[in-house]
């Protein structure tokens, strides 16, 4: 199923690119140059995260990953996933494949939902910047509410997966 979806998505992307070139070659080339620059800027961070993830997967046996982040890790697994997600500054397009790799190596889906949620919504690293623009009260409240909300997301995902099995 995944192979067909990938094929269809690449086909659609190439079709739209061809349409773009047919419509305005200059703008299409300009868009491709911008896309390449964005990719080049993101690549170093992406490679660092992939290297760290590869080291975690190689050095930690599946049993260890499952013990800390697996379905049976309980509240401590949720807490660990939430703290790591809250303090990590990783773009979403890196986070989702990283969560998939961890899932394949014993992590629980609800724990990964908490991890992704805190990663996307809670910004410990970016908190000083947020405070500067929104003030201490608004920034702290937003982050606290987002942190708590991540646990509801994890619980909701856990219920959904339990019902669907």
Secondary structure, DSSP 8 states (H G I E B T S, - for coil): -HHHHHHHHHHHHHHHHHHHHHH-HHHHHHHHHHHHHHHHHHHHHHHHHHHHHHHHHHHS-HHHHHHHHSGGGHHHHHHHHHHHHHH----HHHHHHHHHHHHHTT--HHHHHHHHHHHHH--TTTHHHHHHHH-HHHHHHHHHHHHHHHHHHHHHHHHHHHHH-
